[in-house]
Amino acid sequence: MATKKTDDKEKVREARKKTRLADEAKAFAELVAKVKKDHSKEELLARVSKQPDNYEIAEFMAARKALDEMKVPYSKSF
């Protein structure tokens, strides 16, 4: 049986999760916009053509998203 205190904690946890996910989506959209602005199609294609290191994964995914938005075909395997 759930108590009021437990229900309140769950509501707070869910609200924080939604806020965090919204913040992460906004930050990723900003990164995609920056990547599209700062790099040419050729540079983006070069970036997604090789497997990224762990610290490069965010920029790699942003480059893929930018190419998708620009409707540029690229190989999705390494």
N, CA, C and O of each residue as an XYZ file, in Angstrom:
312
protein
N       0.831     -1.173      0.000
C       0.000      0.000      0.000
C       0.882      1.245      0.000
O       1.743      1.407      0.865
N       0.666      2.100     -0.952
C       1.472      3.308     -1.084
C       0.973      4.379     -0.121
O      -0.226      4.555      0.095
N       1.921      5.067      0.430
C       1.558      6.156      1.334
C       1.617      7.476      0.589
O       2.154      7.558     -0.516
N       1.060      8.504      1.204
C       1.062      9.828      0.582
C       2.493     10.318      0.387
O       2.808     10.928     -0.635
N       3.357     10.053      1.361
C       4.746     10.494      1.278
C       5.455      9.828      0.092
O       6.216     10.479     -0.624
N       5.208      8.551     -0.108
C       5.801      7.822     -1.228
C       5.283      8.358     -2.552
O       6.047      8.523     -3.503
N       3.984      8.629     -2.614
C       3.396      9.177     -3.838
C       3.976     10.544     -4.163
O       4.236     10.849     -5.327
N       4.182     11.371     -3.140
C       4.760     12.699     -3.347
C       6.192     12.589     -3.868
O       6.594     13.341     -4.756
N       6.953     11.656     -3.316
C       8.328     11.454     -3.777
C       8.347     11.028     -5.243
O       9.181     11.492     -6.021
N       7.429     10.148     -5.610
C       7.346      9.692     -7.003
C       7.010     10.848     -7.938
O       7.591     10.965     -9.017
N       6.080     11.697     -7.531
C       5.708     12.850     -8.355
C       6.889     13.789     -8.540
O       7.124     14.286     -9.641
N       7.629     14.033     -7.470
C       8.808     14.902     -7.548
C       9.856     14.273     -8.455
O      10.462     14.961     -9.276
N      10.070     12.975     -8.310
C      11.053     12.261     -9.133
C      10.674     12.331    -10.613
O      11.532     12.573    -11.462
N       9.408     12.122    -10.921
C       8.940     12.191    -12.311
C       9.077     13.600    -12.874
O       9.464     13.770    -14.030
N       8.764     14.608    -12.070
C       8.890     15.995    -12.524
C      10.348     16.325    -12.823
O      10.646     16.972    -13.827
N      11.251     15.888    -11.963
C      12.685     16.124    -12.185
C      13.169     15.395    -13.434
O      13.976     15.924    -14.197
N      12.674     14.185    -13.635
C      13.071     13.410    -14.813
C      12.623     14.112    -16.092
O      13.397     14.217    -17.044
N      11.384     14.592    -16.122
C      10.887     15.305    -17.300
C      11.695     16.564    -17.561
O      12.023     16.870    -18.707
N      12.017     17.297    -16.497
C      12.814     18.514    -16.636
C      14.203     18.183    -17.172
O      14.710     18.861    -18.065
N      14.815     17.135    -16.619
C      16.155     16.746    -17.057
C      16.153     16.328    -18.526
O      17.040     16.716    -19.285
N      15.160     15.540    -18.925
C      15.079     15.098    -20.314
C      14.852     16.274    -21.258
O      15.420     16.312    -22.349
N      14.034     17.225    -20.849
C      13.801     18.415    -21.668
C      15.078     19.237    -21.793
O      15.388     19.743    -22.872
N      15.818     19.373    -20.700
C      17.083     20.109    -20.735
C      18.098     19.416    -21.637
O      18.813     20.078    -22.390
N      18.166     18.084    -21.566
C      19.093     17.333    -22.413
C      18.715     17.462    -23.883
O      19.595     17.600    -24.733
N      17.439     17.422    -24.192
C      16.985     17.569    -25.578
C      17.321     18.958    -26.106
O      17.742     19.106    -27.253
N      17.138     19.958    -25.280
C      17.454     21.333    -25.687
C      18.957     21.481    -25.938
O      19.363     22.084    -26.931
N      19.776     20.936    -25.046
C      21.227     21.019    -25.203
C      21.676     20.293    -26.470
O      22.559     20.778    -27.178
N      21.078     19.137    -26.762
C      21.443     18.395    -27.969
C      21.035     19.165    -29.217
O      21.782     19.194    -30.195
N      19.861     19.786    -29.198
C      19.415     20.586    -30.342
C      20.364     21.760    -30.578
O      20.661     22.096    -31.725
N      20.839     22.380    -29.504
C      21.804     23.471    -29.636
C      23.121     22.960    -30.214
O      23.737     23.635    -31.040
N      23.556     21.779    -29.792
C      24.789     21.194    -30.318
C      24.644     20.880    -31.801
O      25.570     21.124    -32.575
N      23.505     20.347    -32.206
C      23.258     20.051    -33.620
C      23.302     21.338    -34.441
O      23.909     21.369    -35.511
N      22.669     22.388    -33.952
C      22.669     23.668    -34.663
C      24.087     24.214    -34.790
O      24.455     24.748    -35.836
N      24.880     24.083    -33.735
C      26.267     24.564    -33.765
C      27.092     23.761    -34.770
O      27.877     24.326    -35.531
N      26.911     22.453    -34.767
C      27.662     21.589    -35.686
C      27.291     21.918    -37.131
O      28.165     21.994    -37.994
N      26.000     22.113    -37.397
C      25.555     22.446    -38.757
C      26.144     23.775    -39.209
O      26.514     23.935    -40.372
N      26.228     24.726    -38.287
C      26.719     26.058    -38.629
C      28.234     26.064    -38.840
O      28.732     26.731    -39.746
N      28.956     25.332    -38.015
C      30.413     25.405    -38.006
C      31.112     24.476    -38.992
O      32.288     24.684    -39.290
N      30.428     23.461    -39.505
C      31.097     22.469    -40.343
C      30.381     22.302    -41.680
O      29.162     22.438    -41.779
N      31.179     22.004    -42.702
C      30.609     21.752    -44.026
C      30.088     20.315    -44.089
O      30.338     19.506    -43.196
N      29.360     20.021    -45.164
C      28.846     18.660    -45.346
C      29.989     17.657    -45.409
O      29.897     16.556    -44.867
N      31.065     18.053    -46.079
C      32.207     17.147    -46.218
C      32.832     16.836    -44.855
O      33.192     15.692    -44.580
N      32.958     17.860    -44.004
C      33.519     17.637    -42.671
C      32.607     16.737    -41.835
O      33.081     15.876    -41.094
N      31.308     16.944    -41.962
C      30.363     16.103    -41.223
C      30.415     14.662    -41.717
O      30.374     13.726    -40.918
N      30.504     14.486    -43.032
C      30.610     13.130    -43.582
C      31.884     12.444    -43.103
O      31.872     11.254    -42.791
N      32.990     13.198    -43.045
C      34.242     12.632    -42.550
C      34.109     12.239    -41.077
O      34.651     11.220    -40.649
N      33.394     13.045    -40.318
C      33.232     12.772    -38.890
C      32.412     11.506    -38.645
O      32.723     10.742    -37.732
N      31.373     11.273    -39.444
C      30.528     10.095    -39.206
C      31.046      8.850    -39.917
O      30.484      7.768    -39.746
N      32.100      8.983    -40.707
C      32.610      7.829    -41.444
C      33.509      6.939    -40.594
O      33.815      5.815    -40.990
N      33.935      7.428    -39.430
C      34.780      6.600    -38.565
C      34.122      6.445    -37.203
O      33.362      7.305    -36.759
N      34.426      5.342    -36.560
C      33.833      5.074    -35.246
C      34.415      6.043    -34.221
O      35.633      6.192    -34.131
N      33.552      6.702    -33.449
C      34.046      7.693    -32.490
C      34.579      7.050    -31.212
O      34.199      5.938    -30.845
N      35.477      7.787    -30.544
C      35.885      7.401    -29.198
C      34.760      7.794    -28.244
O      33.852      8.533    -28.622
N      34.821      7.310    -27.032
C      33.749      7.585    -26.066
C      33.536      9.074    -25.843
O      32.394      9.522    -25.742
N      34.619      9.851    -25.764
C      34.471     11.276    -25.493
C      33.955     12.050    -26.706
O      33.581     13.215    -26.568
N      33.926     11.438    -27.886
C      33.452     12.100    -29.102
C      32.007     11.740    -29.451
O      31.494     12.199    -30.471
N      31.355     10.945    -28.642
C      30.054     10.392    -29.026
C      28.994     11.475    -29.214
O      28.172     11.364    -30.123
N      28.988     12.513    -28.389
C      27.968     13.568    -28.504
C      28.106     14.307    -29.835
O      27.110     14.553    -30.516
N      29.329     14.659    -30.203
C      29.536     15.352    -31.472
C      29.249     14.433    -32.655
O      28.738     14.885    -33.680
N      29.573     13.156    -32.523
C      29.280     12.189    -33.573
C      27.774     12.100    -33.810
O      27.316     12.154    -34.951
N      27.013     11.965    -32.732
C      25.557     11.880    -32.861
C      24.974     13.189    -33.391
O      24.016     13.173    -34.163
N      25.545     14.315    -32.981
C      25.084     15.609    -33.488
C      25.366     15.723    -34.980
O      24.544     16.256    -35.726
N      26.517     15.229    -35.422
C      26.842     15.263    -36.848
C      25.871     14.389    -37.636
O      25.420     14.783    -38.711
N      25.549     13.215    -37.115
C      24.575     12.349    -37.796
C      23.206     13.009    -37.882
O      22.546     12.955    -38.919
N      22.788     13.626    -36.793
C      21.488     14.310    -36.774
C      21.494     15.478    -37.762
O      20.505     15.700    -38.461
N      22.599     16.225    -37.826
C      22.707     17.348    -38.755
C      22.618     16.860    -40.195
O      21.933     17.472    -41.014
N      23.300     15.771    -40.511
C      23.237     15.216    -41.863
C      21.830     14.727    -42.181
O      21.352     14.898    -43.303
N      21.168     14.123    -41.208
C      19.779     13.692    -41.413
C      18.882     14.889    -41.711
O      18.038     14.830    -42.606
N      19.066     15.973    -40.961
C      18.248     17.168    -41.171
C      18.525     17.811    -42.526
O      17.627     18.385    -43.142
N      19.777     17.714    -42.992
C      20.135     18.278    -44.297
C      19.814     17.305    -45.428
O      20.006     17.625    -46.601
N      19.323     16.111    -45.073
C      18.969     15.066    -46.035
C      20.162     14.652    -46.906
O      20.032     14.458    -48.114
N      21.325     14.523    -46.259
C      22.538     14.080    -46.933
C      22.697     12.586    -46.665
O      22.754     12.176    -45.506
N      22.769     11.762    -47.714
C      22.941     10.321    -47.490
C      24.361     10.007    -47.003
O      25.330     10.623    -47.448
N      24.467      9.061    -46.106
C      25.761      8.625    -45.603
C      25.643      7.186    -45.143
O      24.547      6.696    -44.871
N      26.772      6.518    -45.058
C      26.794      5.131    -44.610
C      26.631      5.093    -43.098
O      27.322      5.815    -42.380
N      25.724      4.259    -42.612
C      25.468      4.194    -41.178
C      26.252      3.081    -40.504
O      26.004      2.763    -39.341
N      27.182      2.494    -41.214
C      28.027      1.475    -40.607
C      29.480      1.863    -40.840
O      29.788      2.688    -41.699
N      30.356      1.260    -40.066
C      31.771      1.626    -40.148
C      32.503      0.686    -41.056
O      33.709      0.832    -41.253
